[in-house]
């Protein structure tokens, strides 16, 4: 019989139907403690579940020699445990520059692309990652302090699709303390990522400060309690989502992108909210973020008798009510900023007429959030050293403006950047550009300027965030970074 932790994980795998006998499982292993323990536990369970295992490791080309040592450690671990081994390397900094996204986002994309491709190549049935109960609890608390709804409080899912295979998380009922105890018991070493203790990142503050405080002062079983909360809400959300889909199908039947107000208004508030969220995701422009204030305003418009004033969404599209229907129309009139606005550093600055707020604080490391220009919230990090305490200005695009985009050689016309990115004219007129010392340093949703890159993971930086004025806590914490994601 397996020892305590493998037995617990086996029970979870069977209860959640994560793996079946005879499957080939690709195990994402970074070399950190969680993923090392996961590979060890699955090796103990392999004879019972009749599993074939392959360890998969991706070198992000960020940490230089340390990354090479991580890869060597995982290769030796796979050899010691007598499992297959797959490795690849991706230049994540170059990928981030090419796509105009943060290192964290580029790293996650590279990891899951690597895992999906490797799983297909090796004909694996599942990909196992080492997310723990602590990871899920941290995610729930992060979303809670942001002020999210019930959908954001469901934690990390036990499984989810990744192309033709599924990602499974066998450690989701396992605490990090149990993982460390198992590693010591089995005399398994692991690699430490120094960024795990950097408290300038929100997740690390939650991990090292908030969770221990709640555990010590309020509830010694807080992690289990948060896990139960997530499980209950996940089940309830599934019920509401199925009801909302049926409501939306009824309210939109034969009406294209328009909604019959009476057909949806008769249902309970929670179902209406979810149906409206589904509708926006399907019918509204990609730049629209259906956050809570937008949904609440839409619900009031839906339930109000007669004709209501149009609701202008972030990105410019207008929702109108007429003849008992909600419809999404052309963008509203331009609210281009007439005068440049000086941004408070650190602090919060509203952009008049645009419905946007800019927040800047001081931190370390690099981070950027990118969807598309005109999608909010958007965030980036700029070099503190390059700033030199000069004024940063938010202003509208002007003909002839140029920029030196991060990762590209030479300067480029902003007009050409907009054209290459297929940014609509209306979005161009509304999009604030950030200027310092006569140089455009950031286009939200696109890139920062080349010479404003942050020098390294520990270097000081300015953290910028732009969000709709009504987004509240939702856009307030764009710059979290937790432990090294296993792969």
N, C-alpha and C positions, 0 to 999 in steps of 0.2 A: 504493500500500500504506500502511496506517496505521503510525504510529510505534510505538516499542517498547512503551509501556504499553498503548495500544489493541490492539496485536497480541496481547499477553499476555491481556488481558481477553477478546478475541474467542475465543482458544483455550479459555479457561475456560468461556465461555458455550456454546460448541459441545460441549465435553466433558460438561458437566453438563445440557445440553439446557434451558437457562434461558429462551431466547427462540427464536421461530420467525419465518421470513420473513413480512412483512406484518402483524405484530402492532402494536397500539397500546400503548405502554408509558408508564405514569405514573411519573415520576421524583420521588421525595421529596427536596426541596431545602430545607435550613434556611438556607443561606447560609454554612455552615461550609466548611472546606477540603475535607473528604472528599466532601460532596454536590456541591459546585461542580465538583470534578474529575470526579465520576461523570457529571454532565450533559455536561461537555465531551467525555469519552471516548465516551459513547453517541452524541453528535452526530457524531463522526468515524466511528463504526461504522454509523450509520443507513443510509447508502447501500449498504453491503455486506450488511447484514441486512434491508434494506428495511423499516426500522422507522419508525413515526410516534411522535413523542415529545411529551409534555406535562409541564412542570415543575409540581409541586404544593407549595405552601407553607402552613403553618399558623401563625398568630400566636397564641401561648399567652396573651397579655395578662398576662405576668409582668414583663417587663423594660421596660415603658413605652416611652419614645421609642426606645430601642435596638431593641426588637422591631419598631417601625414602620420603622426604618432597615433591619433585616434584610429585611422584606417588600419594601421599595423596591429593595434590592439584587438580590433574586431576580427581581423583575419586569423590571428592566433587563437582567439576565443572560439571561433568556429571550428578551427582544427582540433582544439582541445575537446570540444563537445561533439566532434564528429558529425557536423552538419555541413550542408553545402554553403557556398559563399558567393555573393555577387557584389561587385563594387563598381562605382562610376564616379566621375568628377565633373562638376559643373562650375564654371566661373560665375558665381552668384553676383559679385559686384558688377561684372560686365553685363549680366542679364538685367540687373536692376537699372543700370544706366540706359540700356537699350530700350527697356519698357517704360522708363520713367517712374519706377516704383521703389519702395523702400527695400533695404536688404532683407528685412523680415518677410515681407510679402514675396519677394523674389525667391528667397530660400524655401518658403513653404510650397510655392509653385513648383520649384525644381525638385523638391523631395517627392511630392505626389506624382509628378510626371515620371520621375525615375521609378517609383514603386509600381505605377500602372504599367509602364513599358516592360519592366523586368518581370512582373507577374504574367504578362501576356507571353513574353519570350520563353519563360520557363514553364508555362502552362500551369500556373498556380491557381488554386481555388479561392484563396483568401490572403489578405495582407493584415498582419497583426502589428499593432502599435502599442506602446507601453504607457498610455495615459492612465493615471491612477485616480483613486477616489479624491485625493488631495487636489489634483489638477481640476477635476470637475467642481469641487467645492470652491476653489479659487475663481473659476469662471463664473459661477453663480453669484458670488459676492461682488465681483467686478461689474457684472450686469446690474446687480441690485443697486449699487451706488450710482450707477448711471441713470437709474430711474426707468428701467425697461418694463415691459409688460410680461405676462405669464410665459410667452414664447421664449423670452430671453432667459428665463430662470430654469430651463430644463437641463442645464449642464451639458456635458459631453455625451453624445449618443454611444450606446454599446456597439452599434454597427451602422454602416452607411455605405451606399454604392460607390465604387471607384471604377467606372467603366464596366467591363464585364465581370469584375470580381467585387468582393465586399471588403471594406476595412473593418476589422473587429478589434475590440479593446478588452482583452481578458482580465486586465487589472483594475477595472472600474469599481470594484468593491474592495480593492486592496489599498491600504494606506501606505504612505511613503516610509513610515517607521517599520512596517512589516517587511517592506522591500529591503531596507538596510539590514534588518535582522537576518533575513534569508541570505543575503550576500555574505555576511560574516559567518553564518553557519556553514555555508558551502565553500567558504574561503575563495570567493570570487572577487577579484579586483575590478575597478571601474575607473573611468576617466571623469574628471571634474571640469565643468565649464565655469570660468570665473565670473561670467556675467550673471550667473544664478544668484549672486549675493549683492548685485548692484541695486540699491534701493531707490535709484532715480527712476526706475521703471515701476509702474503701478502694480503689475502682477507680483513682483518681488516684495513690495510693501505689504500687499495682502498676504503673501505667503509667510513672511517673517515677522510681521507686526499684527495685522488684524486677526488672522485666524488663531494664532497662539493666544491673543488677548481674549477672544470669544471662548476659546477652549478652557482657559484658566479661570476666567471670572464669571462666565455665564452658563456654559453647557459643555461638559467634558466630552460629550458625544456629538459635537456640532457638525463634524464631517458626515456622520451617519444621518443626522437630522436633515442636512442639506441634500443628501442623496435621496432620502425619502421624499422631500419636497419636489425635487426634480422629477422623480418617477411618477408621482401623483399628477403633477402639472403636465407631464408629457402625455399621459393617458387622457387627461381631460382635454388637452389641446387637439388630440387626434379626433375626439368626438366632435368638438366645435368646428374643426377644419372640414370634416365630412359634411356637417350641416351647412357650413358657409358655402361650400362648393355647390351644393344643391340649391341654396338660396340664390347664388349668383347666376346659376344656369336658368332659374325661373325668371329672375329680374331682367336678364339681358337677352332672353330668347327672342330672336328675330329682330333685334334692335341694334345690331352692330356693336358699337362701343358705348351706347347709351344704356342707362339703367332706369327701370320703372320704379319710381320712388315708393309707390304704394305697395308693390310686391315685396319690397325689402323692409319697409318701415314697420311692418306688423310683427317682426321677429324680435327676440330679446337683444339687448344692447351688445352683449359679447359676440353674438353671431353676426350682428350688423357690422361691427367693427372688423371682424375677420373677413367678411364678404367684401367690404369696401377695400381692405388691404389687398385682397386677391385681385380685385377689379383694377386697382391702380397699377399693380405689377404687370398686368396683362395689357392694359389699354393706354397707360400714360407713357410719356417719353422715358427713356432710360435714365435721364438725369433726376427723375423724381424719386425722393426717398419717402415712402409712406410711413413717417414717424407718428407718434401718438397725437401731437397737436393737430397735424393735418387730418388725421382720421376723425378726431373729435369735431373739427370744423365741418368736415364733410357730412358727418352724422347729423349735425344740427341743420345743415342745408337740406339734407334728405328728409328730415322730419318736419321742417318748417312748412306751413301752408303757403301757397301762392308762389310768386317769383322771388328769388333771393339774389343778392349781389354776387357777381362772379368771384370765385376763389382762385387767386393766382398762386400757382405752385412754384416751389424752387425750380429754376430752369425755365420759367416763363409760361408754361402751358396754363390755360384757364379752364376751370370747371364751372359750368353754368347749369342752372335749373330753369327749365321752361317746359310748359305743358306736362307737368308731372314727371319729368325725366331729368336725370343728371347726364350731362355729356361733356366730353373733353374737346375743347376747341383750340383754335390757333393761339399762339402766345399772346399775352397781354401787351400793352404798350411798353416800349422800352423805358427802363428806369436808369439809364446810363448816368453815372455820377458826373455832375457838372464840374465839381472842383475836386482836386486831389485831397485825400484825407491822411493826415499824419497819424501813424499807429503808435499807441502807447506801449512802451517796453519797460518792464513787463506790465501787462494789464489787458484790458478789454476795450475794444473800440468798435462802435457801430458805424456801418457804411450807410449814410442816409439815402433813402430811395431804393435801395437794393434789397432790403430785408435780410442783410447779412451782418454777422458780428465776427470780428477778428480777435483772437486771443493769442498772446505771446507770453511764454515763460522761458526761463533759463534752465538748461538741463545738460545732459551728456549723451553722446552717441548719436546715431543717425536714425531717422524714422521719416517715412513719408507715406501718406495714404493717397492712393490714386484710383479713381474709377475712370471718369472721363471729365474733361474740362466742363464746368457747369454743374457737376454732380457734387452734392454737399452731404456730409462734411468732407473737407479735404485738408490734409496736413503735410508739413515738411519740416526738415531741420536745416538750418543755415549755419555756416561757420561763425563762431563767436569771434575768432581772431580777425576774420575779414570784416566783420561789422564795424569795429572801432568806434562804437557808440554813436554812429551817425543816424540821422533820421531815416526811418523806413516809411515810404509813402504808398498808399493804395490808390490807384487811378485807373481810368479807362484806357483801352487801347487807342493809340493814335497812328494814323498812316505814317509809314516810314520807321516805326519802332523796330529795333533789332535786339537779339539776345544771343548769348553763347550757351546753348543748352548743355547740361551735364552729359558727358559721354560722347559728344560730337565735336568734330574739329571745326574751328572757326565760328563765326557768327551767322545768324540766320534771321531773315525778316519774320516778324511775328505773323504777318499776313500769310507767309508761306507755311509757317508752323500750323496755323489754323486750317489752311487748305489741305495740307498733308494729313492732318488728323480728322478731316471732314467735320469740322465744328460748324454748326449752323450759324448764319449771320446774326440771328437774334441772340444766341449765346455769346457770340463775340462782343456784342454791344454791352452785354450785362456783366461780363467777366472782369473782376478786378485784377489788375496786374500789380506786382509789388516791386518797388523801385528803391534803390539805395545808392547815393552818390552818383545819380544820373544813369545808373545801370539797372536794367530789369533783372531781378534776382530770382523771381519765382512766378510761374504761371500755375495757379491752383489746378490740380488734376493732371498737370503735364510734367514739368521738370523744374529743378532749380538751375541756376547758372553754374557753369563749369567751375569757376574759381571760388564759388561759395560752398563747395562740398565740405563736409565735416571730415576732419583729418583722421579720425579713428573712433573705435567703439567707446573709448574713455574720454574723448575730447569734448570740451565745452561747446555748447551750441545754443542757438535760438530756436525754440520750438513754436511753429506757427500753426494755427488752426483757423479755418474759415467754416462757418456753419450758418444755417438759417437762424434768425433771431429767436424763433419759437422752439428751436431744438433742445434747449435746456441742457440737461445732463447728458443727453445722448451723444453730443459731439464733444464733450469736455475732456475725454480721456483717450486721445488717439495714439498716445505714445507709450503704451504698455509693451513690455517684453518679458516673457517668463523664461522658464527653463528651456534648455535646448530641446527642440522637438526631435523625437527619436527617429532617425533614419540616417 
